[in-house]
Amino acid sequence: MSREFSKIKESLASWSEIRQLLRGGESGQIVPVVIPKDRRGFAWVALLLLALYLVGTALLGGGVLSLLAAAGAVFFLLTALVWLWRRAIVEIEEGTTGVRSRWGAIVGTLAPGRHYLWLPWDRVDAVVDTSTEIPYSAPIAACPTAENVPLKSIEFFLKFRIVDPVAFVRTIGAGNFDLVLSSAVQDAIRQRSRRVHTERAYDLRGSDVGDMQELLTRQLGRYGVRITGANIPDVQLPDQYQQHLATREKVAKELSAFEREWELTRKRRIDTLLMEIERAKKTRDARIVEVRAAANTARKDVARMLEEHETQAQRVRWEIEAKGRAELTSAENEAKGLRRLADSYRDNRAVLQYELARRRLDVGARLAENAPRPVVVRTGGASGETSPLATLLLAQLLPQLAAEHSTGNGQVRPSVEPN
């Protein structure tokens, strides 16, 4: 394995080294607790006894010796007091808490700042880091999955903070806490890996481990420790399974690429078919337009021919009617003349009546011979619409009929009746 468990320990150091150990650790190990060396000694007692001896000498002696003894006693007394004052000062770093003991029993804590321990039996047993979230890394090897396949390793990372320094120091200590924490983390990781299938093992990376964090907090809470964060940054599968997974991923990528290529080909073919369909629709519409235009042209031609023939027939009818009226007027005039002549020749009345009747018959016969004969052509159905086929047939037959009847005795009057 490339990484190892983080190690937690406590160290014995002088007051000047406490800050460095708490912040940077020692030899790559985490040091949340430092036991300070007691720098107080009993040298000030010797100075105090020497000052008392000099005081006695000054009281018993006399002259210059008494003055020197008194001065020496004052000097040694001040020195002992200064020594005692300096050694009684205890400075607790910001972010740490001192555990105070008396006669070896823990009696309380010291907040950050300067404190004075005058009595020699009062001391600081430990300085605990209570503000820093201490990182802890635990790579767990051979974690079995739900299929009992041992994973190569699962790296678990957490952060904890000591919230009760007295409980931590009195109950477990840093060295024992390292063993308890590593065991609890291994149990939690193995329980989690047992619920995961091997093919989904990579899902553990960055997954929600809130339940594990709560479990560890409950287990370690009695030691004055609270877990502030946890996650699984890395999972390593067995080498053989990694190869198998890499093969599966390669096949999956190739399948995905083939599906994308097929989707593009399918879309391209569909687009081509749609374009061909649109082109066929446009061609069909163009042909329909051409057919409709041809039909409209044919209708217009037939209508124009019918109009021309109707105009010609109307002209012929007017000519025949004018000629008939002229002949009728002439016959009436002749009849009037004959009637006057008959009045003159009443004796020949029967002859004249016979002649008049004969002439009337001749005029009627000539009028009947010259009268126009109508030609009826049915051009439509019951709905009143004109069939293109009937229109084309009418356009071809009308000129022939007009030519045939124009060479005969009578004249033709074409008449078009809707059916």
NUTIKOL-837591 format. One record per residue (C-alpha): residue number from 1; residue in three letters; x, y, z. Coordinates in steps of 0.25 Angstrom, whole numbers, plus 5000, padded with zeros to 4 digits. Example, Ala and Ser with C-alpha at 12.3 -4.5 7.8 and 13.67 -1.06 7.14 Angstrom:
nr | rest | xx | yy | zz
1 | ALA | 5049 | 4982 | 5031;
2 | SER | 5055 | 4996 | 5029;
***
This chain:
nr | rest | xx | yy | zz
1 | MET | 5000 | 5000 | 5000;
2 | SER | 5005 | 5014 | 4996;
3 | ARG | 4999 | 5021 | 5009;
4 | GLU | 4998 | 5017 | 5024;
5 | PHE | 4989 | 5020 | 5035;
6 | SER | 4991 | 5033 | 5042;
7 | LYS | 4998 | 5032 | 5056;
8 | ILE | 4993 | 5039 | 5068;
9 | LYS | 5002 | 5040 | 5080;
10 | GLU | 5005 | 5049 | 5092;
11 | SER | 5019 | 5055 | 5094;
12 | LEU | 5027 | 5060 | 5106;
13 | ALA | 5033 | 5074 | 5103;
14 | SER | 5037 | 5087 | 5109;
15 | TRP | 5028 | 5099 | 5109;
16 | SER | 5035 | 5105 | 5097;
17 | GLU | 5033 | 5093 | 5089;
18 | ILE | 5018 | 5091 | 5091;
19 | ARG | 5013 | 5100 | 5080;
20 | GLN | 5022 | 5094 | 5070;
21 | LEU | 5017 | 5080 | 5074;
22 | LEU | 5003 | 5083 | 5074;
23 | ARG | 5003 | 5090 | 5061;
24 | GLY | 5013 | 5081 | 5053;
25 | GLY | 5013 | 5068 | 5060;
26 | GLU | 5026 | 5060 | 5062;
27 | SER | 5032 | 5051 | 5051;
28 | GLY | 5020 | 5051 | 5043;
29 | GLN | 5011 | 5047 | 5054;
30 | ILE | 4999 | 5055 | 5060;
31 | VAL | 5001 | 5061 | 5074;
32 | PRO | 4988 | 5066 | 5080;
33 | VAL | 4994 | 5065 | 5094;
34 | VAL | 5007 | 5070 | 5100;
35 | ILE | 5011 | 5067 | 5114;
36 | PRO | 5020 | 5079 | 5118;
37 | LYS | 5032 | 5077 | 5126;
38 | ASP | 5031 | 5083 | 5140;
39 | ARG | 5042 | 5094 | 5140;
40 | ARG | 5039 | 5098 | 5155;
41 | GLY | 5050 | 5093 | 5164;
42 | PHE | 5054 | 5095 | 5179;
43 | ALA | 5066 | 5104 | 5177;
44 | TRP | 5058 | 5116 | 5182;
45 | VAL | 5057 | 5108 | 5195;
46 | ALA | 5072 | 5108 | 5196;
47 | LEU | 5073 | 5123 | 5194;
48 | LEU | 5062 | 5125 | 5204;
49 | LEU | 5069 | 5117 | 5214;
50 | LEU | 5082 | 5124 | 5211;
51 | ALA | 5075 | 5137 | 5213;
52 | LEU | 5070 | 5133 | 5227;
53 | TYR | 5084 | 5129 | 5231;
54 | LEU | 5089 | 5142 | 5227;
55 | VAL | 5078 | 5149 | 5235;
56 | GLY | 5082 | 5141 | 5247;
57 | THR | 5096 | 5144 | 5245;
58 | ALA | 5093 | 5159 | 5244;
59 | LEU | 5085 | 5159 | 5257;
60 | LEU | 5096 | 5152 | 5265;
61 | GLY | 5108 | 5159 | 5259;
62 | GLY | 5111 | 5174 | 5259;
63 | GLY | 5118 | 5184 | 5251;
64 | VAL | 5121 | 5183 | 5236;
65 | LEU | 5119 | 5168 | 5236;
66 | SER | 5105 | 5170 | 5241;
67 | LEU | 5102 | 5180 | 5230;
68 | LEU | 5108 | 5171 | 5219;
69 | ALA | 5100 | 5159 | 5225;
70 | ALA | 5087 | 5167 | 5224;
71 | ALA | 5090 | 5172 | 5210;
72 | GLY | 5093 | 5158 | 5206;
73 | ALA | 5080 | 5153 | 5212;
74 | VAL | 5071 | 5163 | 5205;
75 | PHE | 5078 | 5160 | 5192;
76 | PHE | 5076 | 5145 | 5193;
77 | LEU | 5062 | 5147 | 5198;
78 | LEU | 5058 | 5155 | 5186;
79 | THR | 5065 | 5146 | 5177;
80 | ALA | 5057 | 5134 | 5183;
81 | LEU | 5044 | 5142 | 5181;
82 | VAL | 5047 | 5145 | 5167;
83 | TRP | 5051 | 5131 | 5164;
84 | LEU | 5038 | 5126 | 5170;
85 | TRP | 5030 | 5137 | 5162;
86 | ARG | 5036 | 5133 | 5149;
87 | ARG | 5035 | 5118 | 5151;
88 | ALA | 5020 | 5120 | 5155;
89 | ILE | 5016 | 5126 | 5142;
90 | VAL | 5009 | 5117 | 5133;
91 | GLU | 5005 | 5121 | 5119;
92 | ILE | 4994 | 5114 | 5111;
93 | GLU | 4994 | 5116 | 5096;
94 | GLU | 4982 | 5121 | 5089;
95 | GLY | 4974 | 5109 | 5083;
96 | THR | 4979 | 5099 | 5094;
97 | THR | 4974 | 5095 | 5108;
98 | GLY | 4983 | 5092 | 5120;
99 | VAL | 4979 | 5080 | 5129;
100 | ARG | 4982 | 5084 | 5144;
101 | SER | 4985 | 5074 | 5154;
102 | ARG | 4988 | 5075 | 5169;
103 | TRP | 4995 | 5064 | 5176;
104 | GLY | 4994 | 5056 | 5163;
105 | ALA | 4978 | 5057 | 5163;
106 | ILE | 4972 | 5065 | 5152;
107 | VAL | 4964 | 5077 | 5158;
108 | GLY | 4961 | 5085 | 5145;
109 | THR | 4965 | 5092 | 5133;
110 | LEU | 4973 | 5105 | 5129;
111 | ALA | 4968 | 5114 | 5118;
112 | PRO | 4977 | 5120 | 5108;
113 | GLY | 4986 | 5132 | 5115;
114 | ARG | 4995 | 5134 | 5126;
115 | HIS | 4993 | 5127 | 5140;
116 | TYR | 5001 | 5126 | 5153;
117 | LEU | 5003 | 5113 | 5160;
118 | TRP | 5009 | 5117 | 5173;
119 | LEU | 5008 | 5103 | 5180;
120 | PRO | 5018 | 5093 | 5176;
121 | TRP | 5008 | 5082 | 5176;
122 | ASP | 5000 | 5089 | 5166;
123 | ARG | 5004 | 5086 | 5152;
124 | VAL | 4999 | 5085 | 5137;
125 | ASP | 4998 | 5070 | 5134;
126 | ALA | 4995 | 5072 | 5119;
127 | VAL | 4993 | 5083 | 5109;
128 | VAL | 4982 | 5078 | 5099;
129 | ASP | 4978 | 5084 | 5085;
130 | THR | 4963 | 5087 | 5086;
131 | SER | 4961 | 5096 | 5074;
132 | THR | 4968 | 5089 | 5062;
133 | GLU | 4960 | 5079 | 5054;
134 | ILE | 4971 | 5068 | 5053;
135 | PRO | 4971 | 5061 | 5040;
136 | TYR | 4972 | 5046 | 5041;
137 | SER | 4975 | 5037 | 5029;
138 | ALA | 4972 | 5022 | 5029;
139 | PRO | 4974 | 5013 | 5017;
140 | ILE | 4967 | 5000 | 5019;
141 | ALA | 4972 | 4988 | 5012;
142 | ALA | 4965 | 4975 | 5007;
143 | CYS | 4951 | 4980 | 5010;
144 | PRO | 4941 | 4969 | 5005;
145 | THR | 4929 | 4973 | 4996;
146 | ALA | 4915 | 4967 | 4996;
147 | GLU | 4920 | 4956 | 4987;
148 | ASN | 4932 | 4954 | 4996;
149 | VAL | 4942 | 4960 | 4987;
150 | PRO | 4953 | 4967 | 4995;
151 | LEU | 4956 | 4981 | 4990;
152 | LYS | 4970 | 4985 | 4989;
153 | SER | 4968 | 4997 | 4998;
154 | ILE | 4958 | 5007 | 5003;
155 | GLU | 4964 | 5020 | 5007;
156 | PHE | 4955 | 5027 | 5018;
157 | PHE | 4958 | 5041 | 5023;
158 | LEU | 4952 | 5048 | 5035;
159 | LYS | 4954 | 5060 | 5044;
160 | PHE | 4952 | 5060 | 5059;
161 | ARG | 4953 | 5070 | 5070;
162 | ILE | 4955 | 5069 | 5085;
163 | VAL | 4943 | 5075 | 5092;
164 | ASP | 4946 | 5070 | 5106;
165 | PRO | 4961 | 5070 | 5109;
166 | VAL | 4959 | 5065 | 5123;
167 | ALA | 4951 | 5053 | 5118;
168 | PHE | 4961 | 5050 | 5107;
169 | VAL | 4973 | 5051 | 5116;
170 | ARG | 4967 | 5044 | 5128;
171 | THR | 4959 | 5033 | 5120;
172 | ILE | 4968 | 5028 | 5108;
173 | GLY | 4980 | 5037 | 5105;
174 | ALA | 4986 | 5040 | 5091;
175 | GLY | 4993 | 5026 | 5089;
176 | ASN | 4981 | 5018 | 5093;
177 | PHE | 4972 | 5027 | 5085;
178 | ASP | 4980 | 5024 | 5072;
179 | LEU | 4977 | 5009 | 5074;
180 | VAL | 4962 | 5011 | 5077;
181 | LEU | 4960 | 5020 | 5065;
182 | SER | 4967 | 5011 | 5055;
183 | SER | 4959 | 4999 | 5060;
184 | ALA | 4946 | 5007 | 5059;
185 | VAL | 4949 | 5012 | 5045;
186 | GLN | 4952 | 4999 | 5040;
187 | ASP | 4940 | 4993 | 5046;
188 | ALA | 4931 | 5004 | 5040;
189 | ILE | 4938 | 5003 | 5026;
190 | ARG | 4937 | 4988 | 5025;
191 | GLN | 4922 | 4989 | 5029;
192 | ARG | 4920 | 4999 | 5018;
193 | SER | 4928 | 4990 | 5007;
194 | ARG | 4919 | 4978 | 5011;
195 | ARG | 4907 | 4985 | 5006;
196 | VAL | 4913 | 4989 | 4993;
197 | HIS | 4914 | 4980 | 4980;
198 | THR | 4928 | 4979 | 4974;
199 | GLU | 4923 | 4986 | 4961;
200 | ARG | 4918 | 4998 | 4968;
201 | ALA | 4930 | 4999 | 4978;
202 | TYR | 4935 | 5012 | 4971;
203 | ASP | 4922 | 5018 | 4975;
204 | LEU | 4928 | 5019 | 4989;
205 | ARG | 4937 | 5030 | 4985;
206 | GLY | 4931 | 5043 | 4990;
207 | SER | 4918 | 5036 | 4994;
208 | ASP | 4910 | 5040 | 5006;
209 | VAL | 4916 | 5035 | 5019;
210 | GLY | 4908 | 5043 | 5029;
211 | ASP | 4903 | 5030 | 5036;
212 | MET | 4918 | 5025 | 5038;
213 | GLN | 4921 | 5039 | 5044;
214 | GLU | 4909 | 5038 | 5053;
215 | LEU | 4913 | 5024 | 5057;
216 | LEU | 4928 | 5028 | 5060;
217 | THR | 4923 | 5040 | 5068;
218 | ARG | 4915 | 5031 | 5077;
219 | GLN | 4926 | 5022 | 5079;
220 | LEU | 4937 | 5032 | 5082;
221 | GLY | 4928 | 5042 | 5089;
222 | ARG | 4931 | 5036 | 5103;
223 | TYR | 4945 | 5040 | 5100;
224 | GLY | 4942 | 5055 | 5099;
225 | VAL | 4944 | 5054 | 5084;
226 | ARG | 4934 | 5059 | 5073;
227 | ILE | 4936 | 5055 | 5058;
228 | THR | 4934 | 5067 | 5050;
229 | GLY | 4935 | 5062 | 5036;
230 | ALA | 4938 | 5049 | 5028;
231 | ASN | 4938 | 5044 | 5013;
232 | ILE | 4944 | 5033 | 5005;
233 | PRO | 4954 | 5039 | 4995;
234 | ASP | 4959 | 5027 | 4988;
235 | VAL | 4955 | 5012 | 4985;
236 | GLN | 4965 | 5002 | 4979;
237 | LEU | 4959 | 4990 | 4973;
238 | PRO | 4967 | 4977 | 4971;
239 | ASP | 4977 | 4977 | 4959;
240 | GLN | 4969 | 4965 | 4952;
241 | TYR | 4956 | 4972 | 4954;
242 | GLN | 4962 | 4985 | 4949;
243 | GLN | 4966 | 4979 | 4936;
244 | HIS | 4952 | 4973 | 4935;
245 | LEU | 4946 | 4986 | 4938;
246 | ALA | 4955 | 4993 | 4928;
247 | THR | 4951 | 4983 | 4918;
248 | ARG | 4936 | 4985 | 4921;
249 | GLU | 4938 | 5000 | 4920;
250 | LYS | 4945 | 4999 | 4907;
251 | VAL | 4934 | 4990 | 4902;
252 | ALA | 4924 | 5000 | 4907;
253 | LYS | 4931 | 5012 | 4901;
254 | GLU | 4931 | 5004 | 4887;
255 | LEU | 4917 | 5001 | 4889;
256 | SER | 4914 | 5015 | 4892;
257 | ALA | 4922 | 5020 | 4880;
258 | PHE | 4915 | 5010 | 4871;
259 | GLU | 4901 | 5014 | 4876;
260 | ARG | 4905 | 5029 | 4873;
261 | GLU | 4910 | 5025 | 4859;
262 | TRP | 4897 | 5017 | 4856;
263 | GLU | 4889 | 5029 | 4862;
264 | LEU | 4896 | 5038 | 4853;
265 | THR | 4894 | 5029 | 4841;
266 | ARG | 4880 | 5027 | 4844;
267 | LYS | 4877 | 5042 | 4845;
268 | ARG | 4885 | 5044 | 4832;
269 | ARG | 4876 | 5033 | 4825;
270 | ILE | 4863 | 5039 | 4830;
271 | ASP | 4867 | 5053 | 4826;
272 | THR | 4871 | 5047 | 4812;
273 | LEU | 4857 | 5040 | 4811;
274 | LEU | 4850 | 5053 | 4816;
275 | MET | 4857 | 5061 | 4806;
276 | GLU | 4853 | 5051 | 4795;
277 | ILE | 4839 | 5051 | 4800;
278 | GLU | 4839 | 5066 | 4799;
279 | ARG | 4845 | 5066 | 4785;
280 | ALA | 4834 | 5056 | 4781;
281 | LYS | 4823 | 5065 | 4787;
282 | LYS | 4828 | 5077 | 4780;
283 | THR | 4829 | 5070 | 4767;
284 | ARG | 4815 | 5064 | 4769;
285 | ASP | 4810 | 5078 | 4772;
286 | ALA | 4817 | 5084 | 4760;
287 | ARG | 4810 | 5073 | 4751;
288 | ILE | 4797 | 5076 | 4757;
289 | VAL | 4798 | 5091 | 4755;
290 | GLU | 4802 | 5088 | 4740;
291 | VAL | 4790 | 5078 | 4738;
292 | ARG | 4781 | 5089 | 4745;
293 | ALA | 4787 | 5100 | 4736;
294 | ALA | 4785 | 5091 | 4723;
295 | ALA | 4770 | 5088 | 4728;
296 | ASN | 4768 | 5103 | 4730;
297 | THR | 4774 | 5106 | 4716;
298 | ALA | 4765 | 5095 | 4710;
299 | ARG | 4753 | 5100 | 4717;
300 | LYS | 4756 | 5114 | 4712;
301 | ASP | 4758 | 5110 | 4698;
302 | VAL | 4745 | 5102 | 4697;
303 | ALA | 4738 | 5114 | 4704;
304 | ARG | 4744 | 5123 | 4693;
305 | MET | 4740 | 5114 | 4682;
306 | LEU | 4726 | 5112 | 4687;
307 | GLU | 4724 | 5127 | 4688;
308 | GLU | 4729 | 5129 | 4674;
309 | HIS | 4719 | 5118 | 4669;
310 | GLU | 4708 | 5124 | 4677;
311 | THR | 4711 | 5138 | 4672;
312 | GLN | 4711 | 5133 | 4657;
313 | ALA | 4698 | 5125 | 4660;
314 | GLN | 4692 | 5138 | 4666;
315 | ARG | 4696 | 5146 | 4653;
316 | VAL | 4690 | 5135 | 4644;
317 | ARG | 4677 | 5135 | 4652;
318 | TRP | 4676 | 5150 | 4651;
319 | GLU | 4679 | 5149 | 4636;
320 | ILE | 4668 | 5139 | 4634;
321 | GLU | 4658 | 5146 | 4643;
322 | ALA | 4661 | 5159 | 4635;
323 | LYS | 4659 | 5152 | 4622;
324 | GLY | 4647 | 5145 | 4627;
325 | ARG | 4641 | 5158 | 4632;
326 | ALA | 4644 | 5165 | 4618;
327 | GLU | 4637 | 5153 | 4611;
328 | LEU | 4626 | 5153 | 4620;
329 | THR | 4624 | 5168 | 4618;
330 | SER | 4625 | 5166 | 4603;
331 | ALA | 4615 | 5155 | 4604;
332 | GLU | 4606 | 5163 | 4613;
333 | ASN | 4607 | 5175 | 4603;
334 | GLU | 4604 | 5166 | 4591;
335 | ALA | 4592 | 5160 | 4599;
336 | LYS | 4587 | 5174 | 4602;
337 | GLY | 4588 | 5177 | 4587;
338 | LEU | 4581 | 5164 | 4583;
339 | ARG | 4571 | 5167 | 4594;
340 | ARG | 4568 | 5181 | 4587;
341 | LEU | 4569 | 5174 | 4574;
342 | ALA | 4558 | 5164 | 4579;
343 | ASP | 4550 | 5175 | 4584;
344 | SER | 4550 | 5180 | 4570;
345 | TYR | 4548 | 5167 | 4564;
346 | ARG | 4538 | 5161 | 4573;
347 | ASP | 4533 | 5152 | 4562;
348 | ASN | 4547 | 5145 | 4562;
349 | ARG | 4547 | 5144 | 4577;
350 | ALA | 4548 | 5129 | 4578;
351 | VAL | 4560 | 5129 | 4568;
352 | LEU | 4567 | 5140 | 4575;
353 | GLN | 4565 | 5133 | 4589;
354 | TYR | 4571 | 5120 | 4583;
355 | GLU | 4583 | 5128 | 4577;
356 | LEU | 4585 | 5135 | 4591;
357 | ALA | 4585 | 5122 | 4598;
358 | ARG | 4594 | 5115 | 4588;
359 | ARG | 4604 | 5127 | 4590;
360 | ARG | 4603 | 5126 | 4605;
361 | LEU | 4607 | 5111 | 4604;
362 | ASP | 4619 | 5114 | 4595;
363 | VAL | 4624 | 5125 | 4605;
364 | GLY | 4622 | 5116 | 4617;
365 | ALA | 4629 | 5105 | 4609;
366 | ARG | 4641 | 5114 | 4606;
367 | LEU | 4641 | 5119 | 4620;
368 | ALA | 4641 | 5105 | 4625;
369 | GLU | 4653 | 5101 | 4616;
370 | ASN | 4661 | 5113 | 4620;
371 | ALA | 4658 | 5112 | 4635;
372 | PRO | 4671 | 5108 | 4644;
373 | ARG | 4672 | 5094 | 4650;
374 | PRO | 4677 | 5094 | 4664;
375 | VAL | 4688 | 5084 | 4669;
376 | VAL | 4686 | 5080 | 4684;
377 | VAL | 4699 | 5076 | 4690;
378 | ARG | 4699 | 5071 | 4705;
379 | THR | 4711 | 5077 | 4712;
380 | GLY | 4710 | 5074 | 4727;
381 | GLY | 4703 | 5065 | 4737;
382 | ALA | 4692 | 5068 | 4747;
383 | SER | 4701 | 5076 | 4756;
384 | GLY | 4704 | 5087 | 4745;
385 | GLU | 4719 | 5085 | 4744;
386 | THR | 4725 | 5083 | 4730;
387 | SER | 4733 | 5071 | 4727;
388 | PRO | 4747 | 5073 | 4721;
389 | LEU | 4745 | 5061 | 4712;
390 | ALA | 4731 | 5066 | 4707;
391 | THR | 4737 | 5080 | 4705;
392 | LEU | 4748 | 5074 | 4696;
393 | LEU | 4738 | 5066 | 4688;
394 | LEU | 4729 | 5078 | 4686;
395 | ALA | 4741 | 5086 | 4682;
396 | GLN | 4745 | 5076 | 4671;
397 | LEU | 4730 | 5073 | 4666;
398 | LEU | 4725 | 5087 | 4665;
399 | PRO | 4734 | 5091 | 4653;
400 | GLN | 4730 | 5078 | 4646;
401 | LEU | 4715 | 5080 | 4648;
402 | ALA | 4716 | 5095 | 4644;
403 | ALA | 4723 | 5091 | 4631;
404 | GLU | 4714 | 5080 | 4627;
405 | HIS | 4701 | 5088 | 4629;
406 | SER | 4707 | 5100 | 4623;
407 | THR | 4707 | 5093 | 4609;
408 | GLY | 4692 | 5089 | 4610;
409 | ASN | 4679 | 5096 | 4607;
410 | GLY | 4677 | 5101 | 4621;
411 | GLN | 4686 | 5108 | 4631;
412 | VAL | 4690 | 5103 | 4645;
413 | ARG | 4687 | 5109 | 4658;
414 | PRO | 4696 | 5102 | 4668;
415 | SER | 4689 | 5102 | 4682;
416 | VAL | 4696 | 5097 | 4695;
417 | GLU | 4688 | 5091 | 4705;
418 | PRO | 4693 | 5087 | 4719;
419 | ASN | 4688 | 5073 | 4723;
***
